[in-house]
Amino acid sequence: MPINLSYESDIATLNNAAQPSSNDENYRSTPLLYINSHRIPAHLATLARPNQTLLDFLRNTLHLTGSKLGCGEGGCGACTVLLSRFDKSKGAVVHSTVNACLFPV
């Protein structure tokens, strides 16, 4: 399940905008999530909690039940998802697999 995780402030930086400050109207702390090539609406993305795992967010908030909770320790691979993010230093999208049962949203 491809998951792209970014933040609105990263997108503004990519567009050669000034580094956002806490008073900048372009700065947002809402995660910008794309799952299976579809952007997750902001009202759902804001439901992500700081202490929540990605697996819990996918299964319980978005009702995407393809990834399973197996061992809960990252050893079995039942919760493995593909995470894509833009690496500013490389100027390219970097893909990696993560154990969603351990990875925070």
Backbone as CSV, one residue per row, in Angstrom:
resi,resn,N_x,N_y,N_z,CA_x,CA_y,CA_z,C_x,C_y,C_z
1,MET,0.847,-1.166,0.000,0.000,0.000,0.000,0.898,1.237,0.000
2,PRO,1.034,1.969,-1.122,1.887,3.151,-1.158,1.293,4.281,-0.317
3,ILE,2.119,4.850,0.521,1.705,5.958,1.369,2.688,7.086,1.186
4,ASN,2.204,8.243,0.815,3.054,9.422,0.705,2.746,10.309,1.888
5,LEU,3.775,10.644,2.639,3.590,11.444,3.836,4.393,12.717,3.704
6,SER,3.726,13.844,3.826,4.402,15.131,3.770,3.592,16.102,4.611
7,TYR,4.078,17.288,4.743,3.366,18.324,5.458,3.233,19.528,4.550
8,GLU,2.164,20.279,4.749,1.896,21.449,3.916,3.095,22.396,3.886
9,SER,3.798,22.538,4.997,4.945,23.435,5.029,6.050,22.950,4.104
10,ASP,6.218,21.618,3.947,7.212,21.087,3.029,6.862,21.437,1.596
11,ILE,5.588,21.391,1.257,5.149,21.720,-0.093,5.446,23.188,-0.399
12,ALA,5.206,24.063,0.564,5.494,25.487,0.362,6.989,25.699,0.137
13,THR,7.822,24.982,0.866,9.265,25.097,0.706,9.685,24.609,-0.669
14,LEU,9.061,23.540,-1.147,9.374,23.009,-2.470,9.062,24.007,-3.568
15,ASN,8.078,24.821,-3.340,7.679,25.825,-4.329,8.475,27.109,-4.179
16,ASN,9.678,27.011,-3.595,10.590,28.150,-3.410,9.994,29.247,-2.537
17,ALA,9.107,28.880,-1.660,8.557,29.848,-0.721,9.536,30.034,0.426
18,ALA,9.396,31.112,1.141,10.243,31.360,2.301,9.963,30.305,3.364
19,GLN,10.951,30.071,4.222,10.757,29.114,5.308,9.587,29.589,6.159
20,PRO,8.575,28.750,6.362,7.396,29.194,7.095,7.697,29.439,8.564
21,SER,7.076,30.440,9.096,7.168,30.707,10.522,5.813,30.410,11.130
22,SER,5.730,30.452,12.446,4.464,30.129,13.099,3.383,31.163,12.780
23,ASN,3.770,32.348,12.331,2.792,33.386,11.997,2.477,33.424,10.504
24,ASP,3.158,32.629,9.709,2.973,32.631,8.266,1.639,31.974,7.926
25,GLU,0.850,32.611,7.079,-0.459,32.064,6.728,-0.348,30.813,5.863
26,ASN,0.817,30.560,5.258,1.004,29.354,4.455,1.386,28.151,5.294
27,TYR,1.731,28.359,6.538,2.168,27.265,7.392,0.971,26.520,7.962
28,ARG,1.018,25.190,7.830,-0.040,24.357,8.403,0.612,23.135,9.014
29,SER,0.074,22.681,10.102,0.608,21.483,10.731,-0.205,20.241,10.402
30,THR,-1.173,20.366,9.528,-1.975,19.222,9.106,-1.156,18.385,8.131
31,PRO,-1.033,17.086,8.384,-0.269,16.263,7.437,-0.956,16.193,6.083
32,LEU,-0.152,16.186,5.055,-0.644,16.028,3.688,-0.398,14.573,3.316
33,LEU,-1.448,13.769,3.281,-1.328,12.334,3.075,-1.923,11.922,1.744
34,TYR,-1.184,11.099,1.034,-1.687,10.460,-0.178,-1.617,8.967,0.064
35,ILE,-2.719,8.281,-0.086,-2.754,6.838,0.071,-3.374,6.247,-1.184
36,ASN,-2.638,5.337,-1.808,-3.065,4.718,-3.069,-3.386,5.776,-4.118
37,SER,-2.531,6.785,-4.213,-2.615,7.873,-5.200,-3.788,8.823,-4.982
38,HIS,-4.437,8.756,-3.837,-5.554,9.658,-3.530,-5.199,10.494,-2.305
39,ARG,-5.426,11.797,-2.421,-5.160,12.676,-1.286,-6.223,12.466,-0.211
40,ILE,-5.752,12.310,1.024,-6.661,12.146,2.152,-7.176,13.531,2.530
41,PRO,-8.494,13.721,2.614,-9.044,15.035,2.962,-8.525,15.520,4.318
42,ALA,-8.393,16.825,4.437,-7.838,17.430,5.655,-8.633,17.055,6.894
43,HIS,-9.948,16.925,6.774,-10.755,16.592,7.957,-10.429,15.193,8.475
44,LEU,-9.967,14.299,7.610,-9.535,12.979,8.065,-8.077,13.006,8.533
45,ALA,-7.235,13.757,7.832,-5.823,13.841,8.204,-5.639,14.465,9.581
46,THR,-6.514,15.379,9.953,-6.394,16.008,11.270,-6.780,15.067,12.403
47,LEU,-7.381,13.924,12.080,-7.729,12.947,13.106,-6.513,12.147,13.582
48,ALA,-5.387,12.275,12.881,-4.167,11.575,13.292,-3.678,12.149,14.615
49,ARG,-3.427,11.256,15.568,-2.966,11.670,16.894,-1.467,11.425,17.017
50,PRO,-0.760,12.218,17.809,0.695,12.066,17.938,1.122,10.707,18.489
51,ASN,0.309,10.077,19.312,0.667,8.793,19.905,0.084,7.605,19.136
52,GLN,-0.402,7.839,17.928,-1.070,6.816,17.131,-0.088,6.222,16.123
53,THR,-0.168,4.909,15.933,0.657,4.276,14.908,-0.005,4.438,13.552
54,LEU,0.811,4.307,12.524,0.284,4.388,11.166,-0.721,3.271,10.911
55,LEU,-0.455,2.091,11.443,-1.387,0.969,11.272,-2.749,1.279,11.878
56,ASP,-2.759,1.836,13.066,-4.018,2.197,13.716,-4.760,3.256,12.912
57,PHE,-4.042,4.234,12.400,-4.655,5.287,11.590,-5.264,4.698,10.317
58,LEU,-4.514,3.830,9.636,-5.018,3.233,8.400,-6.243,2.368,8.651
59,ARG,-6.184,1.530,9.658,-7.257,0.565,9.888,-8.477,1.179,10.565
60,ASN,-8.265,1.979,11.604,-9.390,2.468,12.407,-9.949,3.807,11.957
61,THR,-9.108,4.670,11.427,-9.592,5.982,10.987,-10.022,5.953,9.528
62,LEU,-9.179,5.371,8.662,-9.475,5.353,7.228,-10.177,4.075,6.778
63,HIS,-10.279,3.093,7.669,-10.946,1.817,7.384,-10.306,1.081,6.206
64,LEU,-8.962,1.180,6.119,-8.187,0.432,5.132,-7.573,-0.755,5.863
65,THR,-8.133,-1.921,5.669,-7.779,-3.074,6.501,-6.837,-4.057,5.816
66,GLY,-6.154,-3.643,4.762,-5.226,-4.541,4.074,-4.018,-4.891,4.910
67,SER,-3.476,-3.954,5.642,-2.347,-4.219,6.534,-2.889,-4.761,7.841
68,LYS,-2.237,-5.779,8.336,-2.723,-6.466,9.541,-1.769,-6.271,10.705
69,LEU,-2.292,-6.418,11.914,-1.468,-6.456,13.110,-1.170,-7.915,13.401
70,GLY,0.084,-8.284,13.242,0.489,-9.662,13.513,1.136,-9.743,14.884
71,CYS,2.432,-9.494,14.924,3.170,-9.647,16.182,3.176,-8.363,17.012
72,GLY,2.985,-7.198,16.382,3.028,-5.928,17.101,4.438,-5.498,17.471
73,GLU,5.448,-6.216,16.960,6.846,-5.905,17.265,7.668,-5.638,16.012
74,GLY,7.065,-5.705,14.839,7.768,-5.428,13.598,8.528,-6.609,13.032
75,GLY,8.330,-7.799,13.563,9.086,-8.954,13.116,8.418,-9.789,12.046
76,CYS,7.095,-9.779,11.969,6.403,-10.706,11.062,6.157,-10.120,9.672
77,GLY,6.068,-8.810,9.533,5.860,-8.179,8.234,4.414,-8.035,7.804
78,ALA,3.470,-8.431,8.632,2.053,-8.333,8.254,1.591,-6.886,8.100
79,CYS,2.277,-5.963,8.732,1.865,-4.558,8.713,2.721,-3.705,7.774
80,THR,3.583,-4.315,6.980,4.523,-3.574,6.136,3.794,-2.750,5.086
81,VAL,4.160,-1.478,4.968,3.623,-0.574,3.950,4.782,0.158,3.290
82,LEU,4.545,0.679,2.101,5.532,1.461,1.376,5.311,2.930,1.711
83,LEU,6.350,3.584,2.190,6.280,4.997,2.546,7.111,5.778,1.544
84,SER,6.527,6.781,0.924,7.227,7.639,-0.030,7.255,9.051,0.512
85,ARG,8.412,9.679,0.416,8.532,11.065,0.867,9.506,11.794,-0.031
86,PHE,9.386,13.099,-0.079,10.286,13.908,-0.888,11.496,14.273,-0.050
87,ASP,12.673,13.922,-0.527,13.926,14.259,0.141,14.467,15.537,-0.488
88,LYS,14.456,16.617,0.272,14.885,17.916,-0.252,16.347,17.914,-0.657
89,SER,17.196,17.217,0.104,18.624,17.219,-0.209,18.924,16.482,-1.514
90,LYS,18.170,15.437,-1.828,18.362,14.679,-3.068,17.532,15.237,-4.213
91,GLY,16.480,15.979,-3.880,15.590,16.516,-4.900,14.773,15.436,-5.588
92,ALA,14.487,14.368,-4.858,13.752,13.254,-5.452,12.879,12.581,-4.398
93,VAL,11.939,11.796,-4.878,11.088,11.010,-3.994,11.864,9.769,-3.565
94,VAL,11.850,9.497,-2.270,12.534,8.332,-1.707,11.473,7.371,-1.187
95,HIS,11.598,6.104,-1.549,10.649,5.080,-1.126,11.319,4.175,-0.101
96,SER,10.576,3.806,0.916,11.084,2.859,1.906,9.904,2.090,2.489
97,THR,10.198,0.893,2.969,9.161,0.118,3.625,9.269,0.336,5.125
98,VAL,8.133,0.392,5.777,8.102,0.584,7.229,7.102,-0.395,7.827
99,ASN,7.315,-0.709,9.080,6.363,-1.513,9.828,5.336,-0.546,10.413
100,ALA,4.133,-0.569,9.884,3.103,0.388,10.274,2.685,0.215,11.733
101,CYS,2.926,-0.961,12.318,2.564,-1.165,13.717,3.495,-0.417,14.665
102,LEU,4.664,0.009,14.165,5.634,0.733,14.989,5.796,2.191,14.563
103,PHE,5.397,2.524,13.348,5.660,3.841,12.774,4.596,4.844,13.206
104,PRO,5.009,5.986,13.788,4.018,7.001,14.178,3.470,7.740,12.966
105,VAL,2.276,8.238,13.085,1.662,8.975,11.965,2.362,10.281,11.786
